[in-house]
Amino acid sequence: AKSIVVQREVGRDVPTFRQALVECGQEDVTVIVVGETDEPGVLPAAVELAALGRLVYVTMDAVTAVQAVERITASFPPDARGQAQARLAECLVAVLCQRLLPRRDGGRVAAIEILTLTSATHALVRERRLPQLQSALQTSQQEGMISLDQSLAALVKAGIVAPAQAMAEAVDAENLKLMTRGYG
């Protein structure tokens, strides 16, 4: 009753994802959700809309939050990546990655990685030091971040996920072994 939801379906309402985003930029749209796509120009258009103050959610296939940021950056032409990373650093709020794992007692549970943009991570993105984001992610739990391996360790320690399953999903299996030593 207090909002209007407009959905554009590629192939029916608009010819491409990129065209849908162009139309969103021409209208008074406040929230935009972009589904998984490999169409060229979509991620740069989504970053541009976010930089203009729109709330943009993008789903993509990435193993880690750092890989998602790298993928967004790589979607820009090489000569525009420096400026694109600066723009991304200004408008990115958080990156969440999840993996659904089998629970020991049946069903599934999500292991979730959360990367938020703090002053430190903002600088790493802006200055094109993306490989260092993983370190920042692992050491910034007090700022609301959690690495995938930390999430997996918590699930193992709680007895929800089998250690072998967690190891198979780990970014750094040796580090996960250290975090879960004595649990099984």
Backbone as a printed PyTorch tensor [residue, N CA C, xyz], in Angstrom:
tensor([[[  0.8110,  -1.1950,   0.0000],
         [  0.0000,   0.0000,   0.0000],
         [  0.8600,   1.2680,   0.0000]],

        [[  2.1310,   1.1440,   0.3800],
         [  2.9790,   2.3300,   0.4620],
         [  4.1130,   2.3340,  -0.5640]],

        [[  4.0740,   1.4200,  -1.5020],
         [  5.1320,   1.3950,  -2.5090],
         [  4.5920,   0.8670,  -3.8290]],

        [[  5.3820,   1.0910,  -4.8480],
         [  5.0540,   0.5710,  -6.1740],
         [  6.2290,  -0.2920,  -6.6100]],

        [[  5.9480,  -1.5110,  -6.9800],
         [  6.9820,  -2.4190,  -7.4460],
         [  6.8110,  -2.5910,  -8.9440]],

        [[  7.8770,  -2.3360,  -9.6750],
         [  7.8620,  -2.5010, -11.1180],
         [  8.9550,  -3.4930, -11.4800]],

        [[  8.5930,  -4.5120, -12.1910],
         [  9.5500,  -5.5160, -12.6030],
         [  9.6880,  -5.4600, -14.1170]],

        [[ 10.9230,  -5.5530, -14.5730],
         [ 11.1680,  -5.6200, -16.0100],
         [ 11.7750,  -6.9850, -16.3030]],

        [[ 11.1480,  -7.6950, -17.1910],
         [ 11.6510,  -9.0110, -17.5490],
         [ 12.3720,  -8.9100, -18.8860]],

        [[ 13.6280,  -9.3360, -18.8700],
         [ 14.4250,  -9.3040, -20.1040],
         [ 13.8090, -10.2810, -21.0980]],

        [[ 13.6220,  -9.8010, -22.3090],
         [ 13.0120, -10.6080, -23.3570],
         [ 11.5430, -10.3090, -23.5450]],

        [[ 10.8840,  -9.8500, -22.4610],
         [  9.4730,  -9.5140, -22.5570],
         [  9.2610,  -8.0000, -22.4860]],

        [[  9.8340,  -7.3500, -21.4740],
         [  9.6390,  -5.9120, -21.2760],
         [ 10.7750,  -5.0690, -21.8460]],

        [[ 11.9640,  -5.6090, -21.8100],
         [ 13.1510,  -4.9160, -22.3320],
         [ 14.0290,  -5.9430, -23.0400]],

        [[ 14.8040,  -5.4930, -24.0310],
         [ 15.6130,  -6.4590, -24.7810],
         [ 16.8380,  -6.9680, -24.0120]],

        [[ 17.3970,  -6.1590, -23.0960],
         [ 18.6220,  -6.5540, -22.3970],
         [ 18.6010,  -6.0670, -20.9510]],

        [[ 19.4490,  -6.6700, -20.1160],
         [ 19.6050,  -6.2060, -18.7460],
         [ 20.1100,  -4.7640, -18.7430]],

        [[ 21.0610,  -4.4850, -19.6110],
         [ 21.6430,  -3.1350, -19.6830],
         [ 20.5670,  -2.0950, -19.9840]],

        [[ 19.6850,  -2.3970, -20.9350],
         [ 18.6030,  -1.4690, -21.2790],
         [ 17.6750,  -1.2610, -20.0850]],

        [[ 17.4130,  -2.3200, -19.3260],
         [ 16.5680,  -2.1880, -18.1340],
         [ 17.2050,  -1.2210, -17.1370]],

        [[ 18.5190,  -1.3020, -16.9700],
         [ 19.2110,  -0.3980, -16.0500],
         [ 19.2230,   1.0320, -16.5620]],

        [[ 19.3610,   1.1970, -17.8650],
         [ 19.2910,   2.5440, -18.4510],
         [ 17.9300,   3.1550, -18.1520]],

        [[ 16.8730,   2.3820, -18.3160],
         [ 15.5200,   2.8760, -18.0310],
         [ 15.3490,   3.2020, -16.5460]],

        [[ 15.9530,   2.4090, -15.6730],
         [ 15.8870,   2.6960, -14.2320],
         [ 16.5540,   4.0390, -13.9220]],

        [[ 17.6360,   4.3350, -14.6190],
         [ 18.3330,   5.5990, -14.4210],
         [ 17.5270,   6.7980, -14.8770]],

        [[ 16.5730,   6.5790, -15.7620],
         [ 15.7470,   7.6580, -16.2930],
         [ 14.4660,   7.8620, -15.4940]],

        [[ 14.2280,   6.9860, -14.5300],
         [ 13.0190,   7.0670, -13.7220],
         [ 13.3890,   7.2830, -12.2610]],

        [[ 12.4030,   7.5360, -11.4350],
         [ 12.6180,   7.7770, -10.0160],
         [ 12.6080,   6.4450,  -9.2640]],

        [[ 13.5910,   5.5970,  -9.5680],
         [ 13.6900,   4.2770,  -8.9620],
         [ 14.6180,   4.3750,  -7.7510]],

        [[ 14.2110,   3.8000,  -6.6250],
         [ 15.0420,   3.8800,  -5.4300],
         [ 15.7840,   2.5850,  -5.1250]],

        [[ 15.1960,   1.4370,  -5.4560],
         [ 15.8350,   0.1450,  -5.2020],
         [ 15.8350,  -0.6520,  -6.4960]],

        [[ 16.9870,  -1.2190,  -6.8210],
         [ 17.1360,  -1.9970,  -8.0500],
         [ 17.7590,  -3.3370,  -7.6840]],

        [[ 17.1870,  -4.4100,  -8.1980],
         [ 17.7300,  -5.7460,  -7.9840],
         [ 18.1070,  -6.3000,  -9.3460]],

        [[ 19.3710,  -6.6760,  -9.4930],
         [ 19.8730,  -7.2160, -10.7560],
         [ 20.2350,  -8.6760, -10.5320]],

        [[ 19.6080,  -9.5580, -11.2960],
         [ 19.9050, -10.9840, -11.1990],
         [ 21.2010, -11.3150, -11.9140]],

        [[ 21.6490, -12.5180, -11.7370],
         [ 22.8880, -13.0040, -12.3430],
         [ 22.8550, -12.8330, -13.8550]],

        [[ 23.8900, -12.2160, -14.3780],
         [ 24.0050, -12.0480, -15.8210],
         [ 25.4630, -11.8640, -16.2050]],

        [[ 25.8180, -12.3450, -17.3810],
         [ 27.1620, -12.1260, -17.9160],
         [ 27.1250, -11.1050, -19.0470]],

        [[ 25.9930, -10.4370, -19.1940],
         [ 25.8420,  -9.4680, -20.2750],
         [ 26.8130,  -8.2920, -20.0730]],

        [[ 27.5940,  -7.9600, -21.0960],
         [ 28.5350,  -6.8490, -20.9670],
         [ 27.8260,  -5.5340, -20.6330]],

        [[ 28.4480,  -4.7630, -19.7630],
         [ 27.9290,  -3.4430, -19.4300],
         [ 26.9540,  -3.3950, -18.2770]],

        [[ 26.4900,  -4.5440, -17.8020],
         [ 25.4950,  -4.5530, -16.7350],
         [ 26.1020,  -4.1270, -15.4030]],

        [[ 27.2260,  -4.7180, -15.0230],
         [ 27.8350,  -4.3520, -13.7400],
         [ 28.2830,  -2.8930, -13.7170]],

        [[ 28.9220,  -2.3760, -14.7760],
         [ 29.2450,  -0.9450, -14.7670],
         [ 27.9950,  -0.0630, -14.6390]],

        [[ 26.9060,  -0.4480, -15.3030],
         [ 25.6660,   0.3330, -15.1990],
         [ 25.1040,   0.2730, -13.7780]],

        [[ 25.2090,  -0.8770, -13.1370],
         [ 24.7340,  -1.0150, -11.7590],
         [ 25.5680,  -0.1500, -10.8130]],

        [[ 26.8790,  -0.1170, -11.0100],
         [ 27.7540,   0.7250, -10.1820],
         [ 27.4090,   2.1920, -10.3910]],

        [[ 27.1520,   2.5640, -11.6270],
         [ 26.7970,   3.9610, -11.9270],
         [ 25.4960,   4.3570, -11.2190]],

        [[ 24.5060,   3.4740, -11.2510],
         [ 23.2420,   3.7660, -10.5680],
         [ 23.4480,   3.8770,  -9.0560]],

        [[ 24.2880,   3.0140,  -8.4960],
         [ 24.5840,   3.0890,  -7.0580],
         [ 25.2880,   4.3990,  -6.7340]],

        [[ 26.1920,   4.8140,  -7.5990],
         [ 26.9060,   6.0750,  -7.3800],
         [ 25.9650,   7.2700,  -7.4430]],

        [[ 24.8460,   7.1100,  -8.1350],
         [ 23.8470,   8.1830,  -8.2250],
         [ 22.8580,   8.1560,  -7.0590]],

        [[ 23.0830,   7.2620,  -6.0930],
         [ 22.2500,   7.2420,  -4.9000],
         [ 21.1650,   6.1860,  -4.8710]],

        [[ 21.1190,   5.3200,  -5.8680],
         [ 20.1310,   4.2400,  -5.8610],
         [ 20.6620,   3.1020,  -4.9960]],

        [[ 19.7680,   2.3640,  -4.3690],
         [ 20.1520,   1.1570,  -3.6470],
         [ 20.1070,   0.0240,  -4.6590]],

        [[ 21.2640,  -0.5630,  -4.9340],
         [ 21.3670,  -1.5960,  -5.9630],
         [ 21.8500,  -2.8990,  -5.3290]],

        [[ 21.0640,  -3.9470,  -5.4950],
         [ 21.4520,  -5.2870,  -5.0890],
         [ 21.8050,  -6.0430,  -6.3570]],

        [[ 22.9580,  -6.7080,  -6.3520],
         [ 23.3810,  -7.4950,  -7.5060],
         [ 23.6760,  -8.9050,  -7.0280]],

        [[ 23.1110,  -9.9030,  -7.7000],
         [ 23.4610, -11.2850,  -7.4000],
         [ 24.4360, -11.7580,  -8.4620]],

        [[ 25.4370, -12.5050,  -8.0130],
         [ 26.4160, -13.0320,  -8.9650],
         [ 27.0100, -14.3140,  -8.4140]],

        [[ 27.6020, -15.0690,  -9.2860],
         [ 28.2470, -16.3040,  -8.9080],
         [ 29.7020, -15.9830,  -8.5730]],

        [[ 30.0170, -15.9210,  -7.2910],
         [ 31.3810, -15.6770,  -6.8290],
         [ 31.6120, -16.5260,  -5.5930]],

        [[ 32.7950, -17.0610,  -5.4530],
         [ 33.1110, -17.9480,  -4.3470],
         [ 33.3000, -17.1730,  -3.0440]],

        [[ 33.8990, -15.9870,  -3.1430],
         [ 34.1610, -15.1680,  -1.9560],
         [ 33.7450, -13.7270,  -2.2210]],

        [[ 33.6640, -12.9480,  -1.1640],
         [ 33.3340, -11.5310,  -1.2970],
         [ 34.4150, -10.8050,  -2.0770]],

        [[ 35.6630, -11.1480,  -1.8250],
         [ 36.7660, -10.5090,  -2.5450],
         [ 36.6660, -10.8240,  -4.0400]],

        [[ 36.3290, -12.0540,  -4.3750],
         [ 36.1680, -12.4250,  -5.7830],
         [ 35.0270, -11.6320,  -6.4210]],

        [[ 33.9710, -11.3630,  -5.6720],
         [ 32.8600, -10.5730,  -6.2060],
         [ 33.3240,  -9.1540,  -6.5300]],

        [[ 34.0930,  -8.5470,  -5.6410],
         [ 34.6180,  -7.1960,  -5.9020],
         [ 35.5460,  -7.2260,  -7.1120]],

        [[ 36.3870,  -8.2390,  -7.2010],
         [ 37.2840,  -8.3690,  -8.3560],
         [ 36.4960,  -8.5250,  -9.6530]],

        [[ 35.4170,  -9.2840,  -9.5920],
         [ 34.5860,  -9.4990, -10.7900],
         [ 33.9070,  -8.2030, -11.2340]],

        [[ 33.4230,  -7.4260, -10.2750],
         [ 32.8130,  -6.1340, -10.6200],
         [ 33.8560,  -5.2450, -11.2910]],

        [[ 35.0320,  -5.1710, -10.6950],
         [ 36.1120,  -4.3370, -11.2460],
         [ 36.5090,  -4.8040, -12.6450]],

        [[ 36.6100,  -6.1020, -12.8290],
         [ 37.0110,  -6.6510, -14.1270],
         [ 35.9670,  -6.4120, -15.2100]],

        [[ 34.7480,  -6.0620, -14.8400],
         [ 33.7010,  -5.8240, -15.8370],
         [ 33.8840,  -4.4920, -16.5600]],

        [[ 34.7460,  -3.6410, -16.0420],
         [ 35.0210,  -2.3550, -16.6800],
         [ 36.1550,  -2.5130, -17.6860]],

        [[ 36.1770,  -1.6820, -18.7280],
         [ 37.3010,  -1.7310, -19.6700],
         [ 38.6090,  -1.4340, -18.9270]],

        [[ 39.7130,  -2.0520, -19.3400],
         [ 40.9860,  -1.8700, -18.6270],
         [ 41.3780,  -0.4080, -18.3950]],

        [[ 41.1360,   0.4510, -19.3680],
         [ 41.5340,   1.8570, -19.2050],
         [ 40.6220,   2.6330, -18.2510]],

        [[ 39.5110,   2.0370, -17.8360],
         [ 38.5810,   2.7160, -16.9290],
         [ 38.5530,   2.0880, -15.5340]],

        [[ 39.3650,   1.0760, -15.3040],
         [ 39.2940,   0.3500, -14.0280],
         [ 39.7070,   1.1830, -12.8270]],

        [[ 40.6980,   2.0300, -12.9770],
         [ 41.1200,   2.8630, -11.8550],
         [ 39.9970,   3.7590, -11.3700]],

        [[ 39.3790,   4.4440, -12.2870],
         [ 38.2490,   5.3170, -11.9490],
         [ 37.0730,   4.4930, -11.4440]],

        [[ 36.8610,   3.3260, -12.0270],
         [ 35.7450,   2.4690, -11.6180],
         [ 35.9240,   1.9930, -10.1780]],

        [[ 37.1470,   1.6310,  -9.7990],
         [ 37.3740,   1.1830,  -8.4310],
         [ 37.1720,   2.3220,  -7.4460]],

        [[ 37.5620,   3.5180,  -7.8180],
         [ 37.3190,   4.6670,  -6.9420],
         [ 35.8190,   4.8790,  -6.7680]],

        [[ 35.0870,   4.7600,  -7.8560],
         [ 33.6280,   4.9320,  -7.7960],
         [ 32.9820,   3.8110,  -6.9940]],

        [[ 33.4550,   2.5940,  -7.2060],
         [ 32.9410,   1.4480,  -6.4580],
         [ 33.2000,   1.6230,  -4.9650]],

        [[ 34.3780,   2.0990,  -4.6140],
         [ 34.7120,   2.3210,  -3.2040],
         [ 33.7790,   3.3450,  -2.5670]],

        [[ 33.3200,   4.3050,  -3.3470],
         [ 32.4220,   5.3390,  -2.8190],
         [ 31.0040,   4.8280,  -2.5740]],

        [[ 30.5640,   3.8500,  -3.3660],
         [ 29.1460,   3.4660,  -3.2660],
         [ 28.9020,   2.0670,  -2.7180]],

        [[ 29.9240,   1.2300,  -2.6480],
         [ 29.7400,  -0.1250,  -2.1420],
         [ 29.5450,  -0.0920,  -0.6340]],

        [[ 28.5460,  -0.7850,  -0.1510],
         [ 28.2680,  -0.8260,   1.2880],
         [ 28.7120,  -2.1680,   1.8660]],

        [[ 28.3480,  -3.2530,   1.2110],
         [ 28.6840,  -4.5850,   1.7240],
         [ 28.6190,  -5.6100,   0.6060]],

        [[ 29.3270,  -6.7050,   0.8240],
         [ 29.2630,  -7.8570,  -0.0700],
         [ 29.0150,  -9.0710,   0.8070]],

        [[ 27.9820,  -9.8250,   0.4700],
         [ 27.6590, -11.0430,   1.2040],
         [ 27.7630, -12.2200,   0.2510]],

        [[ 28.4390, -13.2560,   0.6870],
         [ 28.5140, -14.4970,  -0.0870],
         [ 27.9690, -15.6040,   0.7970]],

        [[ 27.2640, -16.5260,   0.1860],
         [ 26.7490, -17.6410,   0.9730],
         [ 26.9500, -18.9470,   0.2300]],

        [[ 27.1290, -19.9760,   1.0210],
         [ 27.1800, -21.3330,   0.4890],
         [ 26.2140, -22.1720,   1.3130]],

        [[ 25.3780, -22.8970,   0.6330],
         [ 24.4500, -23.7960,   1.3280],
         [ 25.1200, -25.1480,   1.5040]],

        [[ 25.1790, -25.5790,   2.7570],
         [ 25.8570, -26.8250,   3.0930],
         [ 24.8670, -27.8000,   3.7240]],

        [[ 25.1240, -29.0890,   3.5500],
         [ 24.2540, -30.0640,   4.2210],
         [ 24.4760, -30.0300,   5.7360]],

        [[ 23.3810, -30.0210,   6.4660],
         [ 23.4380, -30.0900,   7.9310],
         [ 23.6320, -31.5460,   8.3440]],

        [[ 24.2330, -31.7400,   9.4760],
         [ 24.4060, -33.1040,   9.9950],
         [ 23.0600, -33.7670,  10.2690]],

        [[ 22.0690, -32.9820,  10.6800],
         [ 20.7640, -33.5440,  11.0300],
         [ 19.7450, -33.4600,   9.8970]],

        [[ 20.2070, -33.2030,   8.6830],
         [ 19.3160, -33.0960,   7.5300],
         [ 19.0190, -31.6450,   7.1900]],

        [[ 18.6800, -31.4060,   5.9640],
         [ 18.4170, -30.0470,   5.5170],
         [ 19.7070, -29.3360,   5.1280]],

        [[ 19.6250, -28.0430,   5.0450],
         [ 20.7790, -27.2290,   4.6420],
         [ 20.9310, -26.0450,   5.5770]],

        [[ 22.1440, -25.5060,   5.6170],
         [ 22.4440, -24.3170,   6.4150],
         [ 23.3940, -23.4430,   5.5910]],

        [[ 23.2820, -22.1450,   5.7560],
         [ 24.1330, -21.2140,   5.0090],
         [ 25.3770, -20.8660,   5.8030]],

        [[ 26.5190, -20.9520,   5.1380],
         [ 27.7660, -20.3810,   5.6520],
         [ 27.8810, -19.0340,   4.9460]],

        [[ 28.0040, -17.9630,   5.7080],
         [ 27.9200, -16.6260,   5.1230],
         [ 29.1990, -15.8290,   5.3750]],

        [[ 29.7010, -15.2200,   4.3170],
         [ 30.8480, -14.3120,   4.4090],
         [ 30.3230, -12.8910,   4.2380]],

        [[ 30.7610, -11.9960,   5.1130],
         [ 30.3030, -10.6030,   5.0540],
         [ 31.5030,  -9.6780,   5.0030]],

        [[ 31.5800,  -8.8970,   3.9460],
         [ 32.6030,  -7.8570,   3.7930],
         [ 31.8770,  -6.5190,   3.7950]],

        [[ 32.2040,  -5.6660,   4.7510],
         [ 31.6150,  -4.3240,   4.7800],
         [ 32.6910,  -3.3170,   4.4290]],

        [[ 32.2650,  -2.1780,   3.9380],
         [ 33.2450,  -1.1600,   3.6140],
         [ 33.4400,  -0.2290,   4.8040]],

        [[ 34.5900,  -0.3860,   5.4130],
         [ 35.0340,   0.4820,   6.4980],
         [ 36.0320,   1.4470,   5.8760]],

        [[ 36.5970,   2.3220,   6.6470],
         [ 37.5920,   3.2380,   6.0830],
         [ 38.7780,   2.4580,   5.5220]],

        [[ 39.1640,   1.3650,   6.1960],
         [ 40.3040,   0.5680,   5.7190],
         [ 39.9800,  -0.1690,   4.4290]],

        [[ 38.8320,  -0.8600,   4.3800],
         [ 38.4950,  -1.6030,   3.1640],
         [ 38.1510,  -0.6490,   2.0200]],

        [[ 37.5750,   0.4900,   2.3490],
         [ 37.2990,   1.5160,   1.3410],
         [ 38.6060,   1.9230,   0.6630]],

        [[ 39.6450,   2.1700,   1.4510],
         [ 40.9400,   2.5700,   0.8910],
         [ 41.5340,   1.4540,   0.0350]],

        [[ 41.4000,   0.2050,   0.4690],
         [ 41.9440,  -0.9100,  -0.3150],
         [ 41.2740,  -1.0070,  -1.6830]],

        [[ 39.9640,  -0.8170,  -1.7370],
         [ 39.2560,  -0.8590,  -3.0250],
         [ 39.6630,   0.3340,  -3.8730]],

        [[ 39.6350,   1.5220,  -3.2860],
         [ 39.9600,   2.7390,  -4.0340],
         [ 41.3860,   2.7020,  -4.5850]],

        [[ 42.3160,   2.1630,  -3.8040],
         [ 43.7290,   2.1460,  -4.2010],
         [ 44.1150,   0.8890,  -4.9730]],

        [[ 43.1330,   0.1190,  -5.3660],
         [ 43.3350,  -1.0790,  -6.1840],
         [ 44.2210,  -2.1190,  -5.5130]],

        [[ 44.0440,  -2.2900,  -4.2200],
         [ 44.7940,  -3.3010,  -3.4700],
         [ 43.8380,  -4.4070,  -3.0370]],

        [[ 43.1170,  -4.9640,  -4.0120],
         [ 42.0790,  -5.9510,  -3.7360],
         [ 42.5810,  -7.2220,  -3.0520]],

        [[ 43.7850,  -7.7260,  -3.3800],
         [ 44.2440,  -8.9370,  -2.6800],
         [ 44.3280,  -8.7640,  -1.1610]],

        [[ 44.5070,  -7.5470,  -0.6840],
         [ 44.6090,  -7.3010,   0.7560],
         [ 43.2410,  -7.2850,   1.4460]],

        [[ 42.1680,  -7.2910,   0.6790],
         [ 40.8300,  -7.3260,   1.2700],
         [ 40.6040,  -8.5920,   2.1050]],

        [[ 41.1850,  -9.7150,   1.6680],
         [ 40.9940, -10.9710,   2.4000],
         [ 41.5560, -10.8590,   3.8150]],

        [[ 42.7170, -10.2330,   3.9590],
         [ 43.3050, -10.0210,   5.2900],
         [ 42.4180,  -9.1310,   6.1380]],

        [[ 41.9370,  -8.0580,   5.5590],
         [ 41.0580,  -7.1420,   6.2870],
         [ 39.7860,  -7.8590,   6.7240]],

        [[ 39.2750,  -8.6960,   5.8640],
         [ 38.0560,  -9.4520,   6.1570],
         [ 38.2660, -10.3840,   7.3580]],

        [[ 39.4110, -11.0330,   7.4120],
         [ 39.6870, -11.9950,   8.4760],
         [ 39.9390, -11.3420,   9.8300]],

        [[ 40.3390, -10.0870,   9.8310],
         [ 40.7310,  -9.4310,  11.0900],
         [ 39.7570,  -8.3490,  11.5410]],

        [[ 38.5830,  -8.2850,  10.9440],
         [ 37.6580,  -7.1800,  11.2380],
         [ 36.3090,  -7.6450,  11.7540]],

        [[ 36.2960,  -8.6690,  12.5770],
         [ 35.0240,  -9.1460,  13.1280],
         [ 34.3480,  -8.0810,  13.9780]],

        [[ 35.1260,  -7.2530,  14.6710],
         [ 34.5370,  -6.2070,  15.5100],
         [ 33.7920,  -5.1750,  14.6670]],

        [[ 34.0320,  -5.1330,  13.3730],
         [ 33.3330,  -4.2090,  12.4850],
         [ 32.2280,  -4.9030,  11.6960]],

        [[ 31.8510,  -6.1130,  12.1340],
         [ 30.7430,  -6.8150,  11.5060],
         [ 31.1180,  -7.7190,  10.3520]],

        [[ 32.4090,  -7.8860,  10.1030],
         [ 32.8250,  -8.7510,   9.0000],
         [ 33.0620, -10.1690,   9.5070]],

        [[ 32.8870, -11.1150,   8.6000],
         [ 33.1980, -12.5080,   8.9010],
         [ 33.6290, -13.1840,   7.6120]],

        [[ 34.7350, -13.9050,   7.6910],
         [ 35.2060, -14.6210,   6.5090],
         [ 34.4200, -15.9190,   6.3690]],

        [[ 34.4620, -16.4880,   5.1980],
         [ 33.7840, -17.7610,   4.9690],
         [ 34.3440, -18.8200,   5.9060]],

        [[ 35.6610, -18.8540,   6.0720],
         [ 36.2680, -19.8500,   6.9440],
         [ 35.8360, -19.6620,   8.3980]],

        [[ 35.6910, -18.4310,   8.8540],
         [ 35.2070, -18.1830,  10.2110],
         [ 33.7610, -18.6660,  10.3660]],

        [[ 32.9550, -18.4440,   9.3510],
         [ 31.5670, -18.9090,   9.3740],
         [ 31.5160, -20.4310,   9.3930]],

        [[ 32.3480, -21.0630,   8.5750],
         [ 32.4160, -22.5230,   8.5530],
         [ 32.8630, -23.0650,   9.9050]],

        [[ 33.8560, -22.4260,  10.5120],
         [ 34.3500, -22.8620,  11.8210],
         [ 33.2370, -22.7920,  12.8660]],

        [[ 32.4610, -21.7270,  12.8470],
         [ 31.3600, -21.5840,  13.8030],
         [ 30.3290, -22.7040,  13.6150]],

        [[ 30.0560, -23.0730,  12.3710],
         [ 29.0950, -24.1460,  12.0990],
         [ 29.6190, -25.5030,  12.5630]],

        [[ 30.9330, -25.7320,  12.3890],
         [ 31.5400, -26.9810,  12.8620],
         [ 31.5180, -27.0260,  14.3860]],

        [[ 31.9160, -25.9250,  15.0310],
         [ 31.9610, -25.8750,  16.4990],
         [ 30.5790, -26.0660,  17.1160]],

        [[ 29.5470, -25.6080,  16.4080],
         [ 28.1700, -25.7750,  16.9000],
         [ 27.6160, -27.1630,  16.5940]],

        [[ 28.3900, -27.9920,  15.8670],
         [ 27.9450, -29.3390,  15.5410],
         [ 26.9280, -29.3970,  14.4180]],

        [[ 26.7860, -28.3110,  13.6700],
         [ 25.7740, -28.2410,  12.6170],
         [ 26.2800, -28.8460,  11.3060]],

        [[ 27.5710, -28.6360,  11.0220],
         [ 28.1730, -29.1140,   9.7770],
         [ 29.3480, -30.0290,  10.1150]],

        [[ 29.4950, -31.1060,   9.3600],
         [ 30.6120, -32.0300,   9.5580],
         [ 31.9210, -31.3540,   9.1660]],

        [[ 32.9920, -31.6050,   9.9160],
         [ 34.2840, -30.9940,   9.5900],
         [ 34.7440, -31.2680,   8.1550]],

        [[ 34.5400, -32.4630,   7.6660],
         [ 34.9700, -32.7940,   6.2960],
         [ 34.2290, -31.9410,   5.2710]],

        [[ 32.9540, -31.7080,   5.4980],
         [ 32.1660, -30.8740,   4.5820],
         [ 32.6790, -29.4380,   4.6110]],

        [[ 32.9600, -28.9380,   5.8040],
         [ 33.4830, -27.5720,   5.9380],
         [ 34.8290, -27.4520,   5.2400]],

        [[ 35.6900, -28.4350,   5.4050],
         [ 37.0190, -28.4040,   4.7640],
         [ 36.8930, -28.3490,   3.2450]],

        [[ 35.9080, -29.0550,   2.7140],
         [ 35.7120, -29.0750,   1.2620],
         [ 35.2980, -27.7070,   0.7340]],

        [[ 34.6960, -26.8680,   1.5730],
         [ 34.2130, -25.5420,   1.1610],
         [ 35.1580, -24.4130,   1.5410]],

        [[ 36.1750, -24.7030,   2.3240],
         [ 37.0530, -23.6720,   2.8870],
         [ 37.8670, -22.9370,   1.8340]],

        [[ 38.1140, -21.6660,   2.1030],
         [ 39.0300, -20.8730,   1.2860],
         [ 40.4610, -21.2700,   1.6380]],

        [[ 40.7370, -21.4270,   2.9260],
         [ 42.0500, -21.8260,   3.4370],
         [ 41.8370, -22.9930,   4.4020]],

        [[ 41.9280, -24.2080,   3.8850],
         [ 41.6320, -25.4090,   4.6720],
         [ 42.5580, -25.5330,   5.8840]],

        [[ 43.8210, -25.1710,   5.7460],
         [ 44.7470, -25.2600,   6.8800],
         [ 44.3230, -24.3310,   8.0080]],

        [[ 43.9140, -23.1320,   7.6730],
         [ 43.4470, -22.1790,   8.6720],
         [ 42.1690, -22.6960,   9.3350]],

        [[ 41.2810, -23.2680,   8.5460],
         [ 40.0410, -23.8220,   9.1030],
         [ 40.3530, -24.9760,  10.0570]],

        [[ 41.3450, -25.8230,   9.7200],
         [ 41.7480, -26.9110,  10.6130],
         [ 42.1790, -26.3480,  11.9680]],

        [[ 42.9440, -25.2660,  11.9430],
         [ 43.3910, -24.6480,  13.1950],
         [ 42.2100, -24.1040,  14.0010]],

        [[ 41.2660, -23.4850,  13.3070],
         [ 40.1130, -22.8950,  14.0050],
         [ 39.1800, -23.9500,  14.5820]],

        [[ 39.2010, -25.1690,  14.0130],
         [ 38.2430, -26.1950,  14.4700],
         [ 38.9310, -27.3450,  15.1860]],

        [[ 40.1930, -27.1980,  15.5050],
         [ 40.9100, -28.2760,  16.1880],
         [ 40.1560, -28.6550,  17.4680]],

        [[ 39.9300, -29.9470,  17.6330],
         [ 39.2360, -30.4370,  18.8130],
         [ 37.7280, -30.5670,  18.6390]],

        [[ 37.2000, -30.1620,  17.4950],
         [ 35.7670, -30.2890,  17.2410],
         [ 35.5560, -31.3430,  16.1720]],

        [[ 34.4980, -32.0830,  16.2780],
         [ 34.2820, -33.0910,  15.2680],
         [ 32.9960, -33.7540,  15.4400]]])
